[in-house]
Amino acid sequence: MFSILTRLSTVTPAPTPMELNAETVDPGPLAAVVFTFLLISLIILLFSMNRHIKRINVNRNSESK
């Protein structure tokens, strides 16, 4: 039992961090797809919100009294 605990509690070495080259690291095509999806979703939501706001009937005469 004690040997199992000592094996589990030993510190394993962490991998050495890799240096990132700013010229070779880019967001990739997945980021472009996600960004495009979010942009199209935002435009659709703005059109929908505009349409719903236009449907609201407000009696402006009663507000001024």
The 8 nearest C-alpha neighbors of each residue, nearest first, counted from 0:
[[1, 3, 2, 4, 5, 6, 7, 8],
 [0, 2, 4, 3, 5, 6, 7, 8],
 [3, 1, 5, 4, 0, 6, 7, 8],
 [2, 4, 6, 0, 1, 5, 7, 8],
 [5, 3, 7, 1, 2, 6, 8, 0],
 [4, 6, 8, 2, 7, 3, 9, 1],
 [7, 5, 3, 4, 8, 9, 2, 1],
 [8, 6, 4, 5, 9, 3, 10, 2],
 [7, 9, 5, 6, 4, 10, 3, 11],
 [10, 8, 6, 7, 5, 11, 4, 12],
 [9, 11, 8, 12, 7, 13, 6, 5],
 [10, 12, 9, 13, 8, 14, 7, 6],
 [13, 11, 10, 14, 15, 9, 16, 8],
 [12, 14, 15, 11, 16, 10, 17, 9],
 [15, 13, 16, 12, 17, 11, 10, 18],
 [14, 16, 13, 17, 12, 18, 11, 19],
 [17, 15, 14, 18, 13, 19, 12, 20],
 [18, 16, 19, 15, 14, 20, 13, 24],
 [17, 19, 20, 16, 15, 21, 24, 23],
 [20, 18, 21, 17, 24, 23, 22, 16],
 [19, 21, 22, 23, 24, 18, 17, 25],
 [22, 20, 24, 23, 19, 25, 18, 26],
 [21, 23, 20, 24, 25, 19, 26, 18],
 [22, 24, 20, 21, 25, 19, 26, 27],
 [25, 23, 21, 22, 20, 26, 19, 27],
 [24, 26, 27, 23, 22, 21, 28, 30],
 [27, 25, 30, 28, 24, 29, 31, 23],
 [26, 28, 25, 29, 30, 31, 24, 32],
 [27, 29, 31, 30, 32, 26, 33, 25],
 [28, 30, 32, 31, 27, 33, 26, 34],
 [31, 29, 33, 28, 32, 27, 26, 34],
 [30, 32, 28, 34, 29, 33, 35, 27],
 [31, 33, 29, 35, 30, 34, 36, 28],
 [34, 32, 36, 30, 35, 31, 37, 29],
 [33, 35, 31, 37, 36, 32, 30, 38],
 [34, 36, 38, 32, 37, 33, 31, 39],
 [37, 35, 33, 39, 34, 38, 40, 32],
 [38, 36, 40, 34, 35, 39, 41, 33],
 [37, 39, 35, 41, 40, 36, 34, 42],
 [38, 40, 42, 36, 41, 37, 35, 43],
 [41, 39, 37, 43, 38, 42, 36, 44],
 [40, 42, 44, 38, 39, 43, 37, 45],
 [41, 43, 45, 39, 44, 40, 46, 38],
 [44, 42, 40, 46, 41, 45, 47, 39],
 [45, 43, 47, 41, 42, 46, 48, 40],
 [44, 46, 48, 42, 47, 43, 49, 41],
 [47, 45, 49, 43, 44, 48, 50, 42],
 [46, 48, 44, 50, 45, 49, 43, 51],
 [49, 47, 45, 51, 50, 46, 44, 52],
 [48, 50, 46, 52, 47, 51, 45, 53],
 [49, 51, 47, 53, 48, 52, 46, 54],
 [52, 50, 48, 54, 53, 49, 47, 55],
 [51, 53, 49, 54, 55, 50, 48, 47],
 [52, 54, 50, 51, 55, 49, 56, 48],
 [55, 53, 51, 52, 56, 50, 49, 57],
 [56, 54, 52, 53, 57, 51, 50, 58],
 [57, 55, 54, 58, 53, 52, 59, 51],
 [58, 56, 59, 55, 60, 62, 61, 54],
 [57, 59, 60, 61, 56, 62, 63, 55],
 [58, 60, 62, 61, 57, 63, 56, 64],
 [61, 59, 62, 63, 58, 64, 57, 56],
 [60, 62, 59, 63, 64, 58, 57, 56],
 [61, 63, 59, 60, 64, 58, 57, 56],
 [62, 64, 61, 60, 59, 58, 57, 56],
 [63, 62, 61, 60, 59, 58, 57, 56]]
